[in-house]
């Protein structure tokens, strides 16, 4: 199975939330972690909590790891033993 096919199968197996998170992490400009939490929370999230999610990322240059994180799940789950 090709690597691209493995990634497609893996994304589908992880569910629609994961696929949305993966796409958002790569496409959103600006990428705001607090907004991601707010959109996916079951209830309302206090603005102070959302600000805390955004705090470690004062500008885009600090978001490289946050953008990379969801892609690591795809890479790890598509590896064969």
N, C-alpha and C positions, 0 to 999 in steps of 0.2 A: 504494500500500500504506500502511495506517495506521501511525503511529509505534509503537503497541502491537504490531501484527503484525510490524513490522520487528524489534523487540526480542525477540519470541518466537523468530523465525527465527534471529536472531543468537545467542541463548543456546543454542539447539539445535546450531547449527553449531560452537560453541566447546566442546562436549562436556560430559559429566556432571560432571567435576571443576570446571569453571568455574561451572556452575549452582549446585553445592553451595557454592562459595566466595562467590558473589554472595549467595545466600540467607543464609548464615551471617553475612556482614558486616552484613547489615541486621537480622537477627532475634536474634542471640545477645546475651544480657545475663547476665553480663558478656561482652564480646568480648575474647578473649585471643589475640593473634597467635601466641604460643608454642604454644598448644594446637592452632591451625590447622596450624602447621608439623609438630608431632608426629603429628597424625592423617594427614597426607599424605606423610610421609617414607617412603622405601623401607625404611630400617632404623631402629634406635634412635637417638635424638638425645640427646646429653648434656644434663643438666639445666642446666648453665651456659649452653649455647647457647640453650635455651628461655628462660631468664631474660633473656638479652640481647635476644631478640625482644620481650619484654614491657617491658623497662627504659625505653624512651622514652615509655611511656604510663602515668604514675603513677595516673591516674584516667580516667574515661569522657570528660571534657572534652577530653582529648588525642587521642582516637580518631576524631575527626570525619574527618580526612583518610584514615585507614586504612579507615574504613567507606565513604567515597566512592570510593576508588581502583578497586574492581572495577566500579562503575557507570560509570566513565569509559570503560572498554573497550566497553561496550554502546553508549554514546552515540556514541563515535568510529566504531565499526564499522557503525552504522546510518545514518551520514550519507551522503548521495549527493554525487557529484562535480558 
